[in-house]
């Protein structure tokens, strides 16, 4: 293999690595508290509007254990978080409305919605 071909393939490999690890321009991370600061069984905020490619980080705040369960199981974090400040994250790559809930506190109204535009 000639030197020029080696350089070409090395550059191509580098470009592929860079392109597969880049988030969309302007992608943001938003935080949702699991359990309000006052100890209520609720997500705070309850409804969050984001853009495609953004990430939501749920933080175990008060009145735990909590989890985050969507109808779409690949987005869910069904394991109960037992300690304060534990975190789970989901990146949303498709527009739509995503309803979710906390398994142990759903009956108490601990539900939320992510709107991806």
Buried (B, 14 or more C-beta within 10 A) or exposed (E): EEEEEEEEEEEEEEEEEEEEEEEEEEBEEBBBBBBBEEEBBBBBEEEBEBEBBBBBEBBBBBBBBBBBBBEEEEBBBEEBBEEEEBEBEBBBEEEEEBEBBBBBBEEEEBBBBBEBE
